[in-house]
Amino acid sequence: MAIILAGAPVAAARRDAIRARAESLRRNGVVPCLAIVLVGDDAASQVYSQRLQKLGASVGVSVILEKLPQTALATEVVTVIERLNADSDIHAILPMMPLPRQIDANLVVEQLSPLKDADSLHPLNAGLVATGKSAWAPCTPRAVMAILAHYQIPLAGRHAVVVGRSNVVGKPLANLLLAEDATVTICHSKTTDLAKVIKQGDIVIAAVGRPKLIQADMIKQGAVVVDVGINETAEGLVGDVDYLAVEQVAAAITPVPGGVGTVSSVMVMEAVLNRWLKDDPNA
């Protein structure tokens, strides 16, 4: 039976530090504030937004929600982003992904102020992460790395297989793993014999948004499995990994819910405070 890599202890270890820093800022007249831009009715984005609002209230970070309809145009979203960029009371902006099909996500991301970019989506911030010049990667990859560090999962020299190549998770996560001297393979929809490649991984990280894609016969005995997926199904929220099956062969596994998402939310709060944390997300 696998060790459960629960997110709660990882989040708790950082939450108190965030609350203390936020309280210090408030005593000096600064109310740290995150603006979430939510376009449409994506279920996972709505769940995540609600979680961030609740967490923000508990740690002293103000969270406001800018909600636009599913039919919103890119120009409407950009107008909201530009307004938030110019508002000195807003310290971080988080556009929830995915955006509706009619909106070019790249266009929206490029309008973000790099200084207020909570998820390191802007090309400037993404480039700094890719070249190893910044540790402020997107929040979910940082959450994955925090979990691996908390549970003392060794990375140097091990083969990490990342399933998913998004700019928000897969690509930046690969860079963070490389920085820790892991050997990294990125899989995607065009990967030949996906199961064979995944089974080579000492560490497998699933981030594709497909319920229970990763099955037990795709995981080698004793691998560490990190499930980033959050999928709304008839049976409730499930991950990209068939948890009950895979935990029988893995050495350690994150649950869904209660795993990466729990820590990712805390990483967003850290991102709100990043101008005071300077260059160290672990400060």
N, C-alpha and C positions, 0 to 999 in steps of 0.2 A: 504493500500500500504506500502511495506517495506521501511525502511531506507536503502539507498545505502551505503555500506561500501567501498567507493572508495579507491583505493590504492594510488592515486597521492598525497593527503595531507600527508599520512604516509611517503611516500618516500621522499617528499620534506623536511620534518622535519629533515631527517637524511642526505640528500644529501649535504647540505651546510657544515655540520661538517666533512664529508668525504673529501670534496674538500679542506677545510682549512687544514686538517691534511696531505693530500697528498702534498699540496703546501709547507707546512713546511718541509716535508721530502725531497722534491726536492731541496729546498734551502740549505739543508745539504748534497746534493750529492746523495740522494737515490731516484731512480725512482721506485715506487711501481709497480709490474708487476704480472699479472695473465696470466697463460698459460691454454688455453682451449684445451682439447684433444677430437676431434670430429671424431668418427669412423662411416662411413656409411652415409646414406642419410635420417635418421629419420627427418621428417618435423618439429616436435616440437623442437627438439634439434637444428636444423639450425636456427629457428626463435629466440630461446633463445640466441644462440651464437651471432647472429647479434645484438640483443638488448644489450648484455653485452659489445660488442665492442663499440657501440655508447655511452652507459652510461660511460664506462671507459674514453673515450675521453673527455667527458664533466666534469669529476671530477678529472682529472689528474692521472688516473691509466692506465698504459700501458697494453693492452690486445693483446696477440698474439694467433693465432689459429694454432694448429697442427692438420691437417686433414689427415685421413687415409681412404682408400677405404672400401666399404662394405665387400670386400673379405679379409680384413686384418686378420692375425692370432694373437692369444694372445701374442705370442713371439714378434711380431712386435710392439704391443701396449706397452708391458712391456719395450722394448728397449727405446721407446720414454719417458716413465715415468722415467726410470732410468737416462736418459740424463737430463731431467728437474730437477730431484732431485739434481743432481750434479751441476747445474748451479746456481751460487750465485746471479745472476741477476733476477732469478725467485723466487718470494715470495709466490706464491700460485698456486696450480694445480687443475684444475677442469675437471675430465673425464665426458663427457656427457653420461647420461643414457637415454634409454637402449642402451646396446652394441649389436652388431649383435649376432645372435644365436650361432655361432661357438666359441664365446669368453666367457670364464668363468669370470664373473664380479668380483667374489671374489678374483681370482688370480690377477687381475689388481689392485684392491683396496688395497690388502695387500702389493703391491710394492710401494705405495705412502709413501713419507716421512710424518710421523704424523705432523711435523712442517709446512708442505706445503699443507696439506689436506684441501682445501677450503670448502668442504661440509661435513666434519666430517664423512667420509666414512670408514677410517681405523679402524680396530677393537679396537685399543687403544683408539681412540677418541670416538667411539661409546660407548665403555664401560664406559668412564668417564661421558658421558651424561646420560647413563642409570642408573648410581649409584648416580647421582646428584652432581658429583664432578666437572662438567664443564657446563657452560651455552652456550658453543659454539656448539650448535646442528647444523644439516644441515640447509642450508639457507632457504629452503621453510618452514619448521616448525617454524623457528624464524620469518619469515615474517607473518605467521598466528598469532603468539602471539603478534607481533607488531601491527597488525591491531586491534586485540581484545583490546589491551591496549589503543591504540589511541582513539578508540570510547567508551572507558570505559564500556566494556561488562563485567559484573561480572562473575567470574569463580568459586569462592569458594562455595562448596556445590551443584553446578549445575551438571546435568548429561550431559556429552559431549560424543557424539557418533562419532567415527572416522571410516569412511568407507574406508578401505585400510590398509594393514599391511606391506608396503614396509619398507626397512631399511632406505630409504631416507626421507620418509614423515611420514607414519602411526605410526611406532614404536617410533621414537624420539619425534614426536608430542604428543603422549600419555604420555610420560615421562614429557614433559614440562607442560602439562595440570595437571598432578598429582602434580607437584611441586607447582602449584597454587591452590591446594586443590579441584580440580574438581573430580567428580566421573566419571571414564572413561570406556567406552566400545569400543572395537575394533571389527569391522565387516570385513568379508572377503568372498571369493567365496564359502566357505563351511558353512557360517552362515545360520542356519535354520530360515525361515520366516524373511528375511532381512527387508522387509517393516515394519513389526511389531516392530523390534528392533530399527530401525531408528526413528520411530514415538515416541519413548520414550525420545528422546534427546531434552534437552533444547537448546543445541548447537550441530549442525550437521556439520561435516567437511568431504567433499567428496574428495577423492584422489585415484581414481581407474583407470582413463584413459578410461572411457567408456562414450561416448557422451549422455548427458541427461538421465543418469541412474536414478537419483533421481527425482521423480515426486511429484506433489503437494500433492497427497493423502498419501505420505510417511512422510510428515512433519506435526508436530502438530502445531496448531495455536499459533503464537507468538514465535516460535523458531528462533534462530539466525543460519543462514546458511552460511558457508564459502566454496567456490568452488575452489579447488586447480587445478582441471583438465584443461588441454589445449589440445583440440582435433581438428585436421584439418578435416573439412567436406566440402561437396559441398556448404554449406551455409556460409563457413568461419570458423573462430575459435570459438568453443563453449566449454562450460565446462562440468563437470559431472552432473550438475544440470540443469533441464529444467527451465531456469531463468524466463521466462515470466509467467509460471504457478506458480512457487514456490513463487515469490515475492508477490503473492496475499494472501498467508497465513503466510509467515514469518514476523517476526518483523524487521529483518534486513538481508541483503544478500550482498555478494560480487559479482561484475559483472565479466564476462569474455568476452573479455579482459578488462583490467583496474582495476583488483583487486589484487589478491595475487601475480601474476606474476610481476607486477610493483614493488612491495615491495621486492620480492625475489631477483630481480636483484641488488637492493641496498645492500641487505644483503651479496651478493657475494663480493661487493666492500669492505664492512666492514671486511669480512673474509680475504681479501688480506692484510689488515692493522692490523690483529689481534695480531701480535707479538708486535706492538706498543700500542695496546689497552689493553694489558695485559690480565687479566681474565674477563674483563667486556665488553660484547658485546653491552652494552647500554652506554658505556663511550663516 
